[in-house]
Amino acid sequence: MLSKAQIHSGIKNCMHCSQQVLMEWAEELGYDREEAARMAAPFGGGMFHGDTCGAVAGAMIAIGMKYGNSDPNGFEKDLAMREIVKKFQDEFIARNGTTICRELVGHDFSKPGELDKALENGRIYEVCPKFVQDALEILDMIM
């Protein structure tokens, strides 16, 4: 698992939380790290709008890659995946209170200048590594 220092460094080097989480699971799920980084790139910063936390989104992609249904008649498999998603969300919320990026970080990235403020005041570097680490720990428990 990534150390806090590695997560912090990744964030400083423009690796979004979503990318860091999915990249850690990529090889186990049959992808290389570069593919995972590209796949998860649009989900950083709550899809750059402060919505679902990027670390959560990266975890959801990993869960889907492992347990997702691709059969139009695969209702049972879909139900099983939903249970895993619920376990992840419940544990992340228990640890952090929400899965919403703007609530976790305290900045609404849908508003002009908020990302710059969060970077300048260090809030992203202060809190986001914990969310990445939590997501990875929870994935380790449920996958």
N, C-alpha and C positions, 0 to 999 in steps of 0.2 A: 504494500500500500504506500501511496505517496506520503512523504513527511510534510509537516506544516511548512517547512522551509521550501520544499519543492513546489507546493501549491502556491505559496506566496510568490515565488519566483515566476511560476507559470502565469499568474494573473498579471504581474508586472510586465511580462513579455507578451501580453495580448493573447493569452490562451484563456478562453472563457471557461467558466465553471462547468458548463455542459460538456465542453471538449475534454477537460481533464478527467471527468468522471467516466465518460465513454471510452476514452483512450486507455484507461486502466483495465477495462474489460474487453477491449477489442480482440486481442489474440485468442482469448478463451472462447469468444463468440464467433471466431472464424474470419475476422477482419484484421487488417493491419492498422497501426496507430494513425497513419496518415488518412486512411479512409474514414476512420472514426472521427478524426478532427474535422474533416470536411463535412461529414454527416451531421455533426452536432453544432457546427459553427453558428447557425442562425438562431440558436436557442439561448445565447448568452444574454445576461441582463434582462431576463424575463422576456426574451425575444425583442430586446432593445426597447421594451415598452413598460418594463416593471411588472410584467405578469408572472407566470409560474417561474420560480427560481431556476436558473440554468443548471444547477447541480441536480435538482429534481428532474428536470427535463432530460438531462443526460442519463440519469438512472432509468427513466421511463423508456428511453430508446433501448437501453441494455435489456430491460425486462422484456420488451417487445421482441427483441432479436432472439432471446432465448425461449420465451414462452408464447409468443404471439401466434395467432391463428391465421393461416392462409387458405384454409379450406372453407368454401361458402357454407358447408354443412357442419362446420366444426364448433357448434354451439358449446359443447362441453369444454373444449380446450379454451374457448374464449372466457367462459365462466371461471375456469381455473386461473387464467392470467389476471382477471379482474381481482381475484382474491389476493394475489401477490402484489398487485398495484396498491390495493387497500392497505395491506400490511406495511408496505413501504411508506405510504402517505401517513398512516397513523403514527408510525414511529418517528418520522421526520417532524411531524406536528408536535408530538410529545416532547421532542428535544428543542424545538425552535418556535413553537406557537403558531406557525403558518407555513405555507409553501409559496407565498406571494413575495416576489423579489422586492417590490417597493416597501412592503411592510418589514421585511427582514433587514434591508439596507437603510431604510429611512430616507430614501430619495426616490422620486417618481421620474423614471427615465423617459416617460412620455412627454415630459415638460422640457422645453429648451433650456440648456445649461445645467440641468440636474446631474448628468453624468460627469461633466467637468467638475462640478462641486464635489461629488462623491470621490473623484480621483484626487482632487486638490486637498481635501480635508483628510484623506487617507481612509475613509470609511470602508471602501471596498477592500482595501488591504487588511483592514482590521477584522472584518466579519466574514468575508466570503470564504477564506480558507477553512473556517469551521464548517461551513455548509457543504463544501466539497468533501471534507473528511467525514462528516456525518453521513452523507450520501453513500460514500464508499463503504463505511462500516455497516450500514443498513443493508446494502447489496450483499456484502459478505455473509450476513446473517440469513438472508432470505433466498439467495440464489444457491 
